Amino acid sequence: MVTSVSASPSPSSLVPPRAARRSLLRTHHGDVFDDPYDWLRAKEDPEVIAHLEAENAYTDARLAHLEPLREALFQEIKGRVQESDLSVPTRRGDWWYYGRTAEGQQYGLQCRAAVSSPDDWTPPVLDPAVPVQGEQILLDGNAEAEGHEFFAMGAFDVSDDATRLLWSTDFEGDERYTVHVRDLATGRTLPDEIPGTSGAFFTPDGTAVIYTTVDDSWRPDTLWLHRIGTPVSADVQLFHEPDERFWLGAGITRSRKYLVIGVGSSITSEELLVDLDDLTAPPRVVWPRREGVEYSVEHAVVDGRDELLILHNDGALDFELVAVSAADPQGGPRVVLPHTPGRRLLDVDAFQDVTVVAYRFEGLERIALMDAATGALDELGFDEPLFSAGFGGNPEWSSPFLRLGYGSFVTPSTVYDLELATRTLHLRKRQAVLGGYDPATYGQRRDWAVADDGTRVPISLVWKRSFGEPGSALRPVHLYGYGSYEHSIDPGFSVMRLSELDRGVVFAVAHVRGGGEMGRQWYEDGKLGQKTNTFTDFVAAARHLVASGITEPSRMVAEGGSAGGLLMGAVVNLAPELFGGVLASVPFVDALTTILDPSLPLTVIEWDEWGDPLHDADVYAYMKSYTPYENVRDGVAYPSILAVTSLNDTRVLYVEPAKWVARLRDAGAEDVLLKCEMVAGHGGVSGRYNSWRERAFELAWILDRLGAAA
């Protein structure tokens, strides 16, 4: 039963929705748990939809007073963004490819213009106010989205001969895409429509599409070949991965020599090669999979030899780079970059004349040119103490330039081209921030908290200098965290964050264990049986900010999403007194229920990250000791909580935050809100203006809780 929501303008007089309690006993390993809100899982049940709509109405009514602030924040974001803009063109073949946005339009356009000459490698400087000469609009996202409440594009590819376009669309938010193909000479969309895909790309000659499909658990498990002009029913299965712990992915080497098929779990991987001149030949295994060994493959030509550069962790915690013969990959390897503890090797990209390597050292991602024969590194240096840098947008096997991206918490996203002959960086574009933005008026630094076990936990801080250095006076703090899957929260610029900084808020990131900021061991120490380190690290970071005189609990709001939402649910149980508010986006707060059910999307794959509580009593007991839903504490003074979710999310089901909010209210939490997007996926709403309004909604709540709404 659902309590109706009053239309009273007074938030204090509103009555929150109360979900009916319906006992459901869950028994595992001799433990019996009564889950009274699992009935909310029935997504198609009108009573469930009515409850979610009641939650939305209650949230809207409770936060109606913030509407002027939300509108002001939206206008600030919009006013800082150059709405009509173009990306830096990337050369592929005889064309420059780029994206552009137009003022007033929700979605971008994918375009191209012809290269002026074969030797032209300097991208044209495009003026948003001036039509691009000879421009071809390949795809207009606004036209694709017309008539749909939600639109997301998945794959996007152009054949090597530049005559065909491939793209895929999702109108539900469930990440199942339909592939389309267009003849670029005639503009005609071909009848080759492939539904239910997760990824897709052309074969180099453009005569066929290679794509992946998912199983009932949303796991990409099968690779297919579709010959253009033939029925989908005639498509050829290239590979199937039966082990439900493993994802499947595929791609073509930059050299255009091999199709690489990759399968992997969180801890184990295997890669296979197929020569592109015989796609239906049986794939060749590079290295047979071994439990706990991860590796990736890159084709390179070294001193005229076809080699595979393999990045692996076999006896090398932070990974080692070796080279093997492409013809005999299981022969003796040649060590190119030996394992160096503390230097986490991340990626390697080979080109005709140079190889580049990305690695993480001392908490920052770094990039270097490498001699593939000797392993000698030439690291690119940058002046800022905190920054992000990486190679990207380099589709050509042979080019005199390499594209790279750079940014920091205060430096807007920047695109450089590295001239290989001179090692000179050429600035191609820096993200425009309208309204007179000056990076010198903002500061960034790194602090260190000390966890209960003595581990030093890095914290990144960003602030506006006119309000003083953090610690000079108590300030409102917005503390963000994630801490799973070895995902690192690297320094990055945000236009939307400026609205906080300009109101005196200090933005902070707690780089907790479970992420990858400090190397592979940092990740290992925050997963499986050591997962609680992630939560206690975040609590230590919050306490450090208080002890350092930067803030006080009533002026600190924590935020995290997805697995970071699990972090939010855990820390608010551990130390509710430390926070004035918690924003949990698509939060994984009912993790034990989900991980116990292998029929749910992606569950079995997750066992390598969290453990298998279904078959292991110790894992069950450990997970139950920290999962937020089971550990809500009765009678505790919880801070204000806003949970945001999406009805069609396939990664973290809406039912998790819905149940969590109901349980918090049971426990006496007085200020708990749920906002459920009824047409959206894991990433939230679609369309840039919609996403800006969504973030303005969240920021208004954060600023209100921080007392910084003015």
N, C-alpha and C positions, 0 to 999 in steps of 0.2 A: 504494500500500500504506500502511496506517495502523498505527503502533505502538500497542499497547495501553497503557493507563494503569495504573500500579501503584496499589494501594490502600494503599500504605505511608503511615503518618501523618507521615513525615519529608519536608518539601517538598524538601530537597536531594537525596533519593534518587529523586525522580520523573523520569521520562523524557518529554520533550515529544513530541507527535505529530509525525511527519515525513511530509509529503506527498511522494508519488512525483514525481520529475522526469521530465517527458515533453516532449521538445523540440518547440516550435512556433515556426517562423520567421515573423516579421512583417517585411515589406519595404515601405518607403515612402521615396520620394525618394532611392533608392540606399542607404538605411540598412537594415541587417539587424539585427533584435533577436530574440534567442532567449528566448521566454517559456515557461519549463518548468512553470508552474503554472496555465496558462489552462484546463486540463481541469477545474479546480474550478468552472468556470462552469456545468457540467451539473447544474442544480438537482435534476432528477428522478433522477439517477444514485444508486443505493444506496451506492456507494463514496464519493461526495461527502457524502451525509448522514452516513455512518459517520464520515468525517473530522471533520465539524463537531461531531458528538456526542462524538468523542474529545477535541477541543479543549475542549468544555464540561466534560467529566469531568476533564481535566487542570487546567483553571482552578479548578474546584471543589475539587479535592484540594490544589492549591497554596495556595489561600486559605481552606482550612477553619479555620485558626487564627483567622481574623477573624470567625467566626460570632458569638461573644459581642458583639463591637463592632458588627457589623451589626444585631444585635437591639437593642442599646442605642440606636443611632442611629435605628432605626425607631421605637422607643418615644418617643424625644425628639421626633421630627417629629410623631408622632401626638399626643403630649401637649401640643404647642403649637397644634395645629389645633382650632378649634371644629368638631367633626365634624358636629353638627347645626346648620346655618346656612342663611341665606337671603340672596339678593342684594337690592339696592335695587330695588323695583318701578319699572318703566318704563311710562308711560301710552301706550297706543295705542287710539284710539277710546274706547270706554266700559269699558275693562278695564285693570287693572294686571297686567303680566306680570312674572314673576320666576322664579328658579331656587332650588331648595333641596336640601340634602344631609341625610342622616340617618345617625346614628352606626351603624357596622357595615355600611353599604352602599357598594359600590364606585362606583356611578354616581349622578348627580344626577337630580332630578325637575324637569320644566318645568311651571309652574303659572300660574294667573291667578285674580284676584278682581275682582268688579265695582266700578267707580268709584261712589262714594256720590252724586255729583251732577255735572252737566256742568262746574261751575266748580271742581271739586276737582282741583287740580294739585299738591298736596303729597302725596308718596307716603306710604302708611301705614308706620308703624314696626312691623316684624314681629318678634315674639319667637319664637326657635326652639323654646322650651319650650311655647308656647301655640298650639294649632291655629288656623289662619287662618280667620276666619269667611267662609263662602261659597266656600271654595277649590275650584277645579277642577284636578285633576291632568291635564294635557294629555298628558304622556308620561313614563313611568317607565323610565329607562335600565336599571335592574336587570332589569325584566321583559323588555326588548328583548334584553338580553345573555344571558338564561337559556339554558343549553344550549350556549353558544359560549365557546371559549377566548379569543377576541378580539372586541371590539366597539368600533366608532367610529361616531359620528353625524356626518353631513355637513350637509345642508341642514336648516333648521327654519324654518317660516313658518306664519303664520295669515292667512287671507283677511281683507280689509278689513272685511267684514261680520261677522267673528268666528265664522263657522259651520263653517269647515273648517280642518283641520290638515294640513300637509305635513311629512314628515320623510324622511330617507334614511339607510340603514344600510350598514356595511361589516363583514363578519365574517372577513375574511382579512388586512387590513392593506395591501391593494394599491391603496386609494383609488379603487376602482370601486364606486359606491354604487347601491343600489336604492331608488327613491322609493316612498313609501306615502302614501295620503291617507285621512283619517278624517273622518266626519261628527260634529261635536262635539255636535250636538243628540241624536243617538241613540247615540253611542259606537261606531258600526259602522265598521269598516275597509272602505273601498270596494275593488272589484276592480281599480282603476287602479294597477297595479304596474309601474314602469318600471325595468328593470335597466340596468346599465352607464353610469350617469350620473356627471358630475363636479360639477355644480351644478344647483339647481332652486329655483323660487319660483312663487308664484301670480300670475296676472293680478289686478289690483285687485278685480274683481268675483268672484273665487274660482271661476269656471267653467272655468278652464283652468290648466295648468301649463306654464311655460316652462323648458326644461332644456337642458343641454349634454351632449354625448357626446365621447369621445376617439377618436383614431385608434390604430393599432397601436403607436405610440410614446408612448402615454399623453398625447398633446397634445390639449387641448380644441379641437375644430375645427368642430363643427356645433351650431347652435342650432335647437331644435325647439319646436313648440306642440302640446300634448296637450289635447284637449277632454275634460273629465271625463265618464266614462260611455261613451267610445268606445274601440275597441281601439287599442293602441299602434301596430299596423301602419298605422293611418290617420293617424298624426301628421304634421303639416305641417312641412317644413323651412323655417325662417325665414331662415337664413343659413349659409353654409359658407365657411370660410377655407382655400383650397387651399395657400397658401404654408406649407411645413413649418417655416419660421422663426418663425411667429406663433402665439401663444396667442389663444384666444377667451374672452371673458367678457361678461356682460350684467347689467343691473339696471334698476330703474324709478326715475325721479327722485322725490325726496321730494314734489314738487308733484303727483305722480300724473298727469303730463301726457304723458311720453315713456318709451318703452323705449329704453335706450341700449345699443348693441352696441359693444363695444370689442375691437379686435385689437391685439396689440403684440408686439414682440420686446424685447430688452434695450435697443435704441437707437431704435426707430421705433414709432410708434403711429398708429392711425386710429380715429375714432369715428363711429358712424352713429346716426341717430334714426329711430324709428317712432312715429307718433302712436298712443296707446293705443286710440283709438276705431276704428282700422283696422289691426290687427296684421299682417295678411297683405299690406299694401301694401309696395312696394319700399322698403327703407331709404334714407334720405337721408344722403349723406356730409357730415360737418361740414367737415373739411379733408382733402383727398386726402393719402394717406400720401406722405411724402418721407423718403428714407433719412437717418437721424440726427436726425429731428425727433420729439420726444415731446410729447404733449399730452393733457389730460383735460378733460371737459366737465361743467358743472353748470348746471342750469336755474335762473334767477332772474327775479323780477319787479322791475324797477327803474323807479320813477316810472310805474308802470302799464304798462310795456313788457315783453314777453317777450324776455328776453335769455339768451344762453349765456355763462357765465363760463368762459374757456378759460385754463388754466395751461399754458404751453408754453416750450420752450427754443430756439426758432428765433432764433438770434443772441443768445441770453440763457442763458449757461452755468448760472446759478443760478435760472433760470426767471423768467418775466414773467406777469402776469395781465392779460388783456384781456377786453373784452365785445364781443359781436357780436349782431346781430339773430337771433333764433331762426328767423325766416322766411327770412333771407338770410345764413347763417353765413359765407359766403365774401365778404361785402361788407367794407367798411372797418372794422377793429377800433378800439375805443376803449380806450386804455391805462388800466387801473385801478391796478395796482401795477407801476411800471417795474422793470426788472432792476436789482438792486443787488448788486454782487459781494460775496460772503461771506454774503449772506442767502439761503439756499436755501429757496425757496417749496416747500412740500410738498403742501398740500391746501387746498381751499376748499369750504365747505358753506353752501348758501343756504337760508334760511327765509323765511317770508312777511314778517317785519318786521326781519330782521337777517341779516347774512352773517358767517361766522367763517372765519378763516384760520389755518393751521398753518405754521410755518416754523422753520428751524434757523439759529441764529446763535451764534457763539462756542462751538460744541460742544454746545449744548443745544437741545431742541425747545421752541418757544414758541407760544403761542396768543393771538389777538387778535380783537376784534370789529372789523368793517370796514364803513364806509359804502360800499356798492357803487356809488354815484353818484360819489363823490369819491375813494375809495381811502384815506380817513383811517383810521388804525389806533388802536385803544385796547387796548394789550397788557395782559394780566393778569399781575400781579407775584406772585412767591413768595419766601419768605424764605431758603430753603436755597441754598447755593452750587451743589449738584448736585441735580437733580430731573428728573422726567418729568411732562409734563402734556399732556392731549389731550381733545378733545371726543369724545363717543360716546354711544350709546344714546339718540338723538334722532330717533325715526321720524316725529314729527308735523310737518307743514308750519307749523302755527301753535301756539305755546305761549308762556306767559309765563316759562318757565324753560328753560335749556339745561343738560343733564347733562355733567359733565366728570369725568375721572379724574386723580388726582395720586398721586405717590409718590416715594420716593428710596431710596437704599441703606439708610437707617436708618428712614425713615417708612413704615409699612405702607400698602398700597394704600388709597386714600381716594376716596370718591365725594362730589362737590359738585353742587349745583344752583345755577346762576348766575341770579339774578333780574334779568331784563333791564331792568325799569323803574328799579331802584335800583342796579344793578351790584353787588349784594350776593351774596357766596358763602354758601350755606347748607350746612353739613356734614350729609350724610345718613348716612354710615357710614364707619368706618375698620376695616380688617381686624382682627379679634380675634386677638391672639397670647396664648395662655394661658401661665401660669407666671410672671407678673409682669414681662413685657417692658417695659423702659424705654429708649426711643430715645436718651436723653441719655447712656446708658452706652456708646454706640457712636459712632465718629467716621468721617467721610468727607472726602476731599480729593482734589485733582487735582495730580499731578506731571507733569513733562514730560521725556521722554527725547529725545536728539538722535541722529537716524539718521546713517548714513555720509555722506549727501549734504547734511547740515545741517538737514534738516527736523525740526521739533519735533513729537514724537508724544505726545499726551495719554495719561496713565495714571490711571485712577480707583482709589483705595484705600479700603478699608473695614476697620475693626478694632474690637476692644473696648478701651475706654480703660484699663481696669485693668491691661492688659499694657504700657502705655506707648505713646507716639507712635511710629509707624513710623520707624525710623532711630535710636531711642534704644538699641536692642539688637538683635542678630540674631534674626529671627523666621522661622518657617515661612511661606511664601507660596504661595498658590494663584493662578496667573496664567492668565486666560482670554482667548481671542481668537477672532475670526471673520474679518472683512476681505474680504467679497465682496458683489457684487450691490447695493452702496450700502446694505446693511443696517447699521443703527447699533445698538450695544449701549448702550442708554440706562440711566441709574440706575433700579434697580428693587429692591424688597424681596423677600427670600426667607426663608421660615421655615426651610427646610432648610439655608441657609447659616449660621444661628445656631449649629449644632452645630460648625462649624469655628471661627467667631469666638470662641466660648466656650472653646475649647481653645487659644487664643492665635494662631490662624492669621490672617494678613493676606490678605484677598481682593483681588485686583487685576484690572482689565480693561485690556488694551492696545488702545487705539482706533486700530488700524493702518489704513494706506491700503488702499483697496479697499472699506472701509465708507463711510458717509455722514456721519460725525460732524462733519466740518469743511467740509461743502459738496460740491458736485458735483465740483470739481477733485480733492478727496480720493479720490473714487471713481475718477475717470479715471486718477489716478496709481497705481492699484493693480489694474489690469486689463490684458488683452491683452498688449502688449509691455512693460508696466511691472509685471507681476504680481509679480515678485520683490521689489518694494518692500514688499509685504505681509509677506513672510517676514523681510526684514532689519529692518523696523520692529519686529517682535515680538522679534527677537534684541536689538535696541537697547533695548527696554523691559526685557527680562530683565537685560541688563548694567547698566542704570541702577539697578535694584533692588539689585543686588549692590554697585555702586560707591557707592551712597548709604548703605550700611551697614544696609539693611533686612533683607537675607537673604544667604545663600550658596548656591551651586549645589546642594549636597546637600540643602538644605532648601527647594527650589522645585519644585513640580509644575505642569506646563502642561496646559491642557485646551482642546479645541475639538471641534466636531461638524459633520458634513457638509462644507461647504466649509471650515469651521474645522478639520475633520479633515485636510484637505489641508494646511492651515497647520501642523498638528502634525507631519505626516510630513515636510514640508519643513524645518522648523526643527530637527528632531531629526537630520536629515542635515547641516544647516549648522553647528550648534553643540551637539552631544550633551553636551558637557562642562558646559553651563549648567544642566542639569536633573537632579533626582533621580528624576523620573518624568514620564511623559506619558500622559494619558488621551485617547484618540481615539475619539469616538462617531460611528457610521455614517460613517466617514472616506472622503473622496473621494481615496484615495491612489493609485489606478490611473487617474488622470485621462486620460493620453494614450491608453491603450487604449480607453477609453470614448468619448472625443471623436473618435477615428478611425472609429468605427463608427456611421454614421447610422441603422442599423436598431435601435439600442438606444433605450430610452425617453429622450426629451427631448434627445438628443444635438445635433441640428441647431439647436435653440433656443439651446443653450449656446455656439454658435460666436461669438455677439456678445460674450460675456463673456470667453472664453478665446482665441478665434481659431479658424481652420479649418485644422488640421494635415493634413487629408486632401488638400487642394488647394494648400496653400501650404508650400513647403519651409522657409521661414524660420520660420513659426509652429511647424512640426514640430520643428525644431531647438531653438527657444526653449523649448517645452513640455518636450521631452525633457531639457533642462538642469536642470529643477527638479522634475518630477513625482517623488513619493516612491519609488514602486516601482522605477523605473529607476535611481534615484540612491542606493540603499542602499549603504553603503560597507563593504567587507570589512575585517575586522580592527579596526574602530572599537569603542571601549568605549561602547556605547549605554546610556542609562539604562533603568530599568524601564519597560515599555510595557504598557498594557492597552488593547486595541481591543474596542469593543462594537459589535455589528451586529445586524441582523434579517433573517431568511431571506426575508421577503416584501416587503422594502423595494423600491419601484420607483424611488426617486430616486437612491440610491447602492446599487448591488447588493452583496449580502453577499460576492461573490467578490473585491471589491477589498481589504477588510481581510484576507480569508483568504489571498490571494496575498501580500500585504505581510508578514504574520506569517511565512509560510513562507520568504520571501526574507530577512527579518531573521535568522531562525534559521540559514539558510545562511551568512550573513555572520559568524556567531559571537555574535550578541546572546544573552545568557545568560538574560535575564528578560523574556520576551515572552509575553503571554497574550492569548487570543481568547475572547470570550464572545458566542455567537450565540443570540439569542432565536429559537426555532423557530416561534413563533406571534406575530408582531408586524410592524409596519410601520416607516416612517421615524421616527415619533415614539416608537418603543419599545412597551413593553407597554401594555395598556389597563387601566382601573380605577385609582382613586386610591390604594388600599392597595397594589396591585401596583407602581404607579409610585413610591410612597414606599419600598418595599422595594428596588426597582431602584436608586434614588438612594442608599439606605443602603449598598448593595453598593459603589457607586462611591466614596462618601465614605469608607467604611472603608478601601478601597485607598489613596485619596489621603492620609488621615491616617496610615496605616501608613508610607507612603513619606516623609512629612514628619516622622516621629518624634513625632507629636502625637496618638497613639492613646489616650493615657491619659485 
